[in-house]
């Protein structure tokens, strides 16, 4: 916000002063505290004690009101247009399932179905179907690991 404020101290103190004329609590309405404003109005500022305490509390109440306004509208001007906040997501987008599987198979020089599921964190059924599709497109070939004979997929 610029130098303009939603609430200012001098206006709050001026409204506080109206208690002399029997209008206690008007400053509380101004500062966004309508419940205590009604209570002050009905009890003449809690019989003057609350009204007197507000002399000390008004600066904090003004600051709170301005902070709430700033957080709600987060704008450099005081027009009553709320700021629009959109979630634009993270700057990193995860590669497609096909690319993830191909990378795992290439980086490991052959990967099992479970290696692909663990690396992609996608359901087994989906990964299995995608591996089959990649084999039909001749991007993966089926092989056996020499160590234990497990079925592996190698990137072509």
C-alpha positions in Angstrom: 0.0 0.0 0.0 1.1 3.5 -0.5 0.6 6.3 2.0 -3.1 5.9 1.8 -4.6 3.7 4.4 -8.0 2.1 4.9 -8.1 3.3 8.5 -6.2 6.1 10.0 -5.4 7.1 13.6 -6.9 10.6 13.5 -10.3 9.4 12.2 -10.4 6.6 14.8 -9.6 9.1 17.6 -12.2 11.6 16.3 -14.9 8.9 16.3 -13.7 7.8 19.8 -14.3 11.4 20.9 -18.0 11.1 20.0 -18.4 9.1 23.3 -18.8 12.5 24.9 -22.0 12.9 23.0 -23.2 9.4 24.1 -22.1 7.7 20.9 -19.6 5.2 22.4 -18.3 2.5 20.2 -18.5 4.2 16.8 -14.7 4.0 16.5 -15.0 0.2 16.9 -17.4 0.0 13.9 -14.9 2.0 11.9 -12.1 -0.4 12.9 -14.1 -3.5 11.9 -15.2 -4.6 15.3 -19.0 -4.4 15.1 -19.8 -6.8 18.0 -17.7 -4.8 20.5 -19.1 -1.6 18.9 -22.6 -2.6 19.8 -21.5 -3.6 23.3 -19.8 -0.3 23.8 -22.8 1.6 22.5 -25.2 -0.2 24.8 -23.0 0.1 27.9 -21.5 3.5 27.2 -18.1 2.1 26.5 -18.3 -0.4 29.4 -19.2 2.4 31.7 -16.3 4.5 30.4 -13.6 2.0 31.4 -13.4 0.4 27.9 -13.7 3.8 26.3 -10.7 5.0 28.3 -8.6 1.9 27.5 -9.3 2.3 23.8 -7.2 5.5 23.9 -4.2 3.2 24.2 -5.6 0.4 22.0 -6.6 2.4 19.0 -3.2 2.5 17.3 -3.0 -1.3 17.4 -6.6 -1.7 16.1 -5.8 0.7 13.2 -2.7 -1.2 12.3 -4.6 -4.5 12.5 -7.4 -3.2 10.2 -4.8 -1.9 7.7 -2.9 -5.2 7.8 -6.0 -7.3 7.2 -6.9 -5.0 4.3 -3.5 -5.3 2.8 -3.5 -9.1 3.1 -7.0 -9.4 1.7 -6.6 -7.1 -1.3 -2.7 -7.0 -1.6 -2.9 -4.2 -4.0 -0.8 -1.0 -4.3 -4.0 1.1 -4.4 -7.0 1.3 -2.1 -9.6 0.5 -4.7 -11.9 -2.3 -3.5 -10.8 -4.7 -6.2 -9.6 -8.0 -4.6 -6.4 -9.4 -6.0 -6.7 -12.5 -8.1 -4.3 -15.2 -7.1 -3.9 -18.2 -9.4 -2.0 -21.4 -8.8 0.3 -21.7 -11.8 1.7 -24.9 -10.6 5.3 -25.8 -10.3 7.8 -24.7 -13.0 8.8 -28.4 -13.4 6.5 -30.6 -15.3 7.0 -34.3 -15.1 7.8 -36.0 -18.4 5.2 -38.3 -20.0 5.0 -42.0 -18.9 6.6 -43.1 -22.1 9.6 -40.9 -21.6 10.0 -42.0 -18.0 10.0 -45.6 -18.9 12.4 -45.2 -21.8 14.8 -43.3 -19.5 14.7 -46.0 -16.9 15.4 -48.7 -19.4 18.2 -46.7 -21.0 19.9 -45.6 -17.8 19.8 -49.1 -16.3 20.8 -50.8 -19.6 17.6 -52.8 -19.2 14.9 -52.5 -16.6 12.3 -54.9 -15.2 8.6 -54.1 -14.9 9.0 -53.4 -11.2 12.0 -51.1 -11.9 9.7 -49.1 -14.2 6.8 -49.0 -11.7 9.1 -47.9 -8.9 10.7 -45.2 -11.0 7.4 -43.8 -12.4 5.2 -44.3 -9.3 2.4 -45.3 -11.7 0.1 -48.3 -11.3 1.4 -51.6 -12.6 -1.4 -52.1 -15.1 -0.7 -48.7 -16.7 3.1 -49.2 -16.8 2.7 -52.7 -18.2 0.3 -51.5 -21.0 2.7 -48.6 -21.9 5.7 -51.0 -22.0 3.7 -53.3 -24.4 2.9 -50.3 -26.5 6.5 -49.1 -26.6 7.6 -52.7 -27.6 5.1 -52.6 -30.5 6.5 -49.2 -31.6 9.9 -50.8 -31.5 11.2 -48.4 -28.9 11.8 -51.2 -26.4 13.0 -54.7 -26.9 12.4 -57.7 -24.5 15.5 -59.4 -23.2 16.6 -61.6 -20.3 19.1 -60.5 -17.6 22.1 -62.8 -17.7 22.5 -62.8 -13.9 19.1 -64.3 -13.0 17.2 -64.6 -16.2 14.6 -61.9 -15.3 12.7 -60.3 -18.1 14.0 -56.9 -18.9 13.2 -54.1 -21.3 16.0 -52.3 -23.2 15.7 -49.0 -24.9 16.5 -49.2 -28.6 
